[in-house]
Amino acid sequence: MRKLCLLVLSLTLSGTIGFAQVQLAELTPSSRMTNDWFGIAVAVDQSTVAVADFDPNIEQYGAVYVYVEPAGGWTNMTETAKLVPSDNGMGFGTSVAILGNIIVVGAANTSNFSKQTQTPGAVYVYRRPRRGWSGTLTETAKLTASDGQNGDAFGNSVSISGTTIAVGAFFANNFAGRAYVFTLNGSTWTQAAELTATDGGLLSYLGCSIAIEGNAVVAGSDGQNNFAGAAYVFVEPAGGWTNMTQTAELTAAGSGSSSNLGFSVGINSNTIVAGAPNAFSGYGAAFIYVEPPAGWVSTSTYTAALGEPAGAGQGLSFGQSVSISNSGRTVLVGAPGTNVGSNLEQGAAYIYRAPANNWENTRRPYAELLASDGKAFDVMGTSVSINGIFSVAGAPESTTPGVAYVFGP
């Protein structure tokens, strides 16, 4: 255990904190309830932010709020549109993704284990109306798994790239988990593939996180190998998506036996980031994998490990959420358990940028994102998303109750 602890402390102190990022806005819903978990999931694309609001302890389904940057730039504001399911879908708001004029919302109802879920889960697709994101909107399509069973948690994670949607169902198949791919044919979304792991088993949780970019899907499996965790890469075959097992399995040698690698994942360009909030004896890490010239292959060797600044301590959930920029050279990592001054678990998020040559091990982020009005137990960084020059971090346990923060230059 001491060796693991020393390993994380020895990460290169390259770079300097100070990359210009400031808090631009606090996003809140116009209608709020205490402990409503606003900010449990966030997504940003260019000038549009989507924030999920769902608490399984007090509601059967939540909502997703949409924010469009005003002409004068981001400012504190309430939503321009509210997305709801037409059928009161259980668990609505578990996850969210956005690309251009499409927003995807998962409805998995995964967090309330006091009673058996009565549905397999679903995913709702929203297309921006001609008048823009405004008013209260219901879905244009609803996606379900062809072989879904009650309690699968289909929709616990979602991602979109082009005309393809990837969906995680991490409780499916006796908690081994599955992932699904849907493609747009004309105006209809159709299930194209079911993705599984050759070595997945009970409590592997494949699909606990998911990300898609172009022809590649990466699915987290944080329970794999007794919670050491893994990230599985699936590359679309030449003939198109079909039911398949992984192209590659990514693990992290030396990170610890219960790292929870794959708790969060992101992919862009030829780079994958996988969060492991319990790596290195609880310090947490975000592992970078760069695709080899010949394509993705199974490996336990990561390109780089990103860690929270020295002195941050253990058990702060660094890597619980991750996001990667369009270029694949900027990564945002959430650490919701971070203590700020005397505020326990106020939370933080960190931006890392690849050096000129390649990614390298570091515990020195280029920017630390903190809420200007942060309070104890806000757990900011529970969810994060980065796109272009803007970063968004959710603080679902905020005492106000729940905020999403926008940061930028």
Secondary structure as UniProt FT lines:
FT   HELIX           2..9
FT   STRAND          22..27
FT   TURN            34..35
FT   STRAND          38..45
FT   TURN            46..47
FT   STRAND          48..53
FT   TURN            56..58
FT   STRAND          63..68
FT   TURN            71..72
FT   STRAND          81..83
FT   TURN            86..87
FT   TURN            90..91
FT   STRAND          92..99
FT   TURN            100..101
FT   STRAND          102..107
FT   TURN            113..114
FT   STRAND          121..127
FT   TURN            130..131
FT   STRAND          135..137
FT   STRAND          141..143
FT   TURN            146..147
FT   TURN            150..151
FT   STRAND          154..161
FT   TURN            162..163
FT   STRAND          164..169
FT   TURN            170..171
FT   HELIX           172..175
FT   STRAND          177..185
FT   TURN            186..187
FT   STRAND          188..196
FT   TURN            198..199
FT   TURN            202..203
FT   STRAND          206..213
FT   TURN            214..215
FT   STRAND          216..221
FT   TURN            222..223
FT   HELIX           224..227
FT   STRAND          229..235
FT   TURN            238..239
FT   STRAND          244..245
FT   STRAND          248..250
FT   TURN            253..254
FT   TURN            257..258
FT   STRAND          264..268
FT   TURN            269..270
FT   STRAND          271..276
FT   TURN            277..278
FT   HELIX           279..282
FT   STRAND          285..290
FT   TURN            293..294
FT   STRAND          304..306
FT   TURN            310..311
FT   TURN            318..319
FT   STRAND          321..324
FT   TURN            326..327
FT   STRAND          330..335
FT   TURN            336..337
FT   TURN            341..342
FT   TURN            344..345
FT   STRAND          347..353
FT   STRAND          367..369
FT   TURN            372..373
FT   TURN            376..377
FT   STRAND          383..387
FT   TURN            388..389
FT   STRAND          390..395
FT   TURN            396..397
FT   STRAND          403..408
//
